Amino acid sequence: MCAEKAVIRVHRDLKVHTWFYPNPTAESTIILVNGSLATSASFGQTLRYLRPLFNVVLFDQPYSGHSRAHNSNHLLIGKEDEALILLDLIEHFCVDQVLSFSWGGVATMLALAQRPDRIKRATITSFSPIINPAMHDYLSRGKTYLAACDRQQIGNLINETIGEHLPPLFKRCNFRHVSSLDEHEYAQMLLHIRQVLELDSSQYMSCVSNIDIPLLFINGTWDKYTSVDDALHFADLAPRATFVRIAHTGHFLDLEHKTAWQDTRAAIEEFVFGEAQQTIHQPHHRLAMVG
């Protein structure tokens, strides 16, 4: 079934281009939140295993992808704004599940901390509450290249760091996409990096303790930037957290190889449909290895 496309007016009179993939047999609707410098197209592999399970909503941030043409793009949008945009889309599409990737986790958690009534559970992939040395180096170098609008270096940086385990085809696609973005999109990413580097992690993650729904954190065992061990620190913040590590996989999880795709799908299915069979009264922190 083809996607239903629409441009939705959201927070601050911004407009976002959306895709709604209906599933007549699904009882749940999930919205996907992409990472920095990415668009909804980055969820191509994820969409393959979510569409049989859910109604699926994709969207591009106002400054990127198909949304960019509908906005003046003279204003920069912070993560707090992205959280409010997400809350508007949750209401518009009657969403009850969220899945975020990488730095999309910041806006997602800021939104979830508002305790939207509709949301029943959320999956947070390739994210951690700690900026470890590897991530700090990546962000610092990225800040320099983005400020200089050095397209070649930006493309190379992503493929050499968080994208190091991607197949060659995806690395080429990554480079073409990232090195051809509009200057305004680089300015947006630069704002996000500065926000993160200037704040102590305890400050920008303090909202997590206000999230009362089940959360699934998925990280790859080869990911040096948002590592499994670092993600486990969410156990101190999120009262209903479950953790899954995907073996032999880096930051991009289901994009990296077929087994990672299968393992990530299995983890999400177990979380969504396994949790649906339980009534959870006590906080729980479970760690599982997949693959």
N, C-alpha and C positions, 0 to 999 in steps of 0.2 A: 504494500500500500504506500502510495506516494505521500510525501510530507505536505502538510498544509502550511503555507508561508504567510506571514503577516508582519507588519511593522507596528509595534506596540509603543504607545506613549507611556513613559515611566517617570521616575523621580527627576525633579528639576526640569521638567518639560523636555527631557531627552527622549530619543527614539531608538528602539532596538529591533533589529531584524530577527525574527524567530522562525523556527521550524517545529511543527508539531507532528509527530508520527503516531497516529492513532492505532491502537490494538483492540479490536472489538472484544477480545476475550480477557483483556487485562482489567484488574480491579484497582490498579495503582498507577500513579503518574510520577515519573522521575524527571528532574531537571539536571542538566550537566553544566558544570562551571569550569571553564578552561583556565589554564595557567597564563602567565604573562607572555606577551608577544605571540600568543596563539589565537586561533579562531575556532569556531565550532567544527571546522574541518578536521581538527586534530583528534576528534572523537570517532573517526571512521571505523576503527576496529572495535571500539567499545560499543558502538551502536549495533554492531552485528549480533552481540549476545544479549543486549538489553531489549531490543525490539520484540523478541518473542515473549518477554516477561512483563513489559510495561507499556503504557503510553509514554512516549519520550519527548521531552522538550529540549531543543538546542537554541542557543542565542549567541550573537556576537555583541561584545561590549560596544557602547556608542562610538568609541574612537577607532574601531577595528572592523575588518571584514566587510560584510554586506551592510552593516549599520552605519559605517563611516559616511556614506553619501547622504544620509538623512539628518546629519548633525553638522553644526558649524565648526565644531572641533577647535574653537578658540579657547575653551576652558579645559583645564586639567581635572581629571576625576580621581579622587582618592579612594582608598579601600572602603571607607565608611559609605561613600556614595554608591560604590558597587554593591555593598550589602543592602542598601535601600532599594536599588534596582532589582536585586534578586528577590527581595520580599514582595515587591510589586508583581513580579512575574509569577511567584508562587501563588498569589491570590488570583491573578488573571487566569491561570491554567489549572487552578485547583490541585496544585502539586502536593504530594504527601511524602516524597522521597527526594533526597539530594545526593548527587555524587560530584565531588570536586577533584581537580588534579592540580598538584604542585601549589603555586602561589594563589591559585583560586581558592585554596583552603582558608586564607585570611578573611576574604569577604564572606565566605560561606559561614565561618564560625562567628563572625560579627553578626550575621543575619540570624543564625540559630540561637545566639545568646538573647535575642529578643523574644524567644519562645513562641514562634508563630504556631497558632493552634493546629494548622493543617499537617505540619510535618511530623511524621511518626518515627523516622530513623534517617541516618545519613552515613554515607561512605566517604572517607577522606583519604585520598591516595597520594603517595609520594610527598608527604609533608611531615614536618616535625616542629616542636615548639622551641628548638634550639638552633641558633646559627653557629654551626661548628666551624672549625678552621677552613675546611674545604669549601663550605658554602660562603663563608665570609670572603675568601679569596675570589670566588666566582662573582659575587656581587660587587666587590671592589673593582675588579677588572671591568665588569660590565658597566659600572658607573662611568669609568673613564672613557670607554669606547662609545657609549651612548651619548655622553656630553659632546664628544667630538664628531658624532654621527659617522663613525667609521664602520661602514656596512660590512666590509670584508672581515674585519676583526670581530664584529658582533656575531656574524655567521660562524666563523671558525671557533669562537669561544664556546658557543653552545654545543657544537659537535664534539669538541675536545673535552668537555666537562660533563654536564648532565646527560648529553647525548652520546657518550662514548661507547655504549653498548648497543646502539641502534644499528640495524642492517645498513649497508652502503646506500641502498635506494632511498631509505628514509632520511639518511644523512644529507643526500643530495637535495631532496625535497625541502628539508629543514633549512638548508643553506639558502636555497632560492627564495623561500618565503621570508626568512628573517632579514636577509640582505636587501630585500626590495620593499620594505615597509616605508610608509610615509614618515617624515620627520616628526610629525605630531605623535605618532605611535611610539617612537623612541623617547620622546619627551614624557609620555605617559609612563613608560617603563622606568625611566630615570626617577620620576616622582615616587614610584612605588619602592624602588631600591632605597632611596633616601629616607623614606618613611620607616622602612624596616631597619636600616643601619643606625638611624638616630634614636630609635626606641629600644629600651631593654626588652628582651623577649618576655619577661614576666609582665610587662605593661601591656603589650599588644596581644598576649595570650590569656590575660586575666579573665577575659570574658568567658573562657571555656567552662569555668566552674558553674556558670549559670545555665549551661545546656543540660537539660534533663532527659533527653531522648537517648536511645541506644546509638552509639557511634562505632563504626568499623574503621580502623586505620590499617591501610595496606601499604607496605613498603617492600622494596626489593633488597635482597641480601647483598647485592653488589653496589647498591647506591651509597656512595660516600657523602652525598650532599644532604639528603634527608634520610639518614640511616635508620635501620630497625631499632637500634639501641636508643637513639635520640627520640624516636617516635614514642617509645615506651614511657617517656616522661609525661605523656598525656594522661597516664594512669593516675598521676597525682592531681590532675586538674578535672578530668572528665569522670563523673561518678558511674557512668554506664558504658565503659569503653571495652572494646574487643580488638585484639591486634592479630594481624596475619602477616607473615613474612613470605614473600614469593621467592623461591630458591633460584639461584643462577640468573638473576635479573637485576637490572639497574633502575634508573629513575623513571624510564618511560614504560615500564611494566608490559602491558599487553601489546605494545608496538614492537617489542624487541625480538620475540620469537614465538612460535606456535604454542609451545608448552606453557610459556608465561601467559599467553592469551587464555588458554584453557584453565590454568590455575587461578587466574584473576576472576574469570567468570564463575568458577566453582565457589570461590570465597564469597563473592557477592550473593550468589544464589543461596548458599548456606546461611548467610547472615539475614537475608530478607525473609526467606521462607522457613528457615529454622526458628528464627526469632518469633515469627508469626504464630508458631505452635506453642509458645511459652508465655506465661504471665510472669513478668520479672518484678520482684518486690525488693530485692536487695542489690546494692552495687556489686558489679562483677568485673573483673579484669582478666581476660583470657588471651593467651598467646598461642597461636598455632603456626606451624610450618607447613607450607604447601609446596609440593614439587620435590 
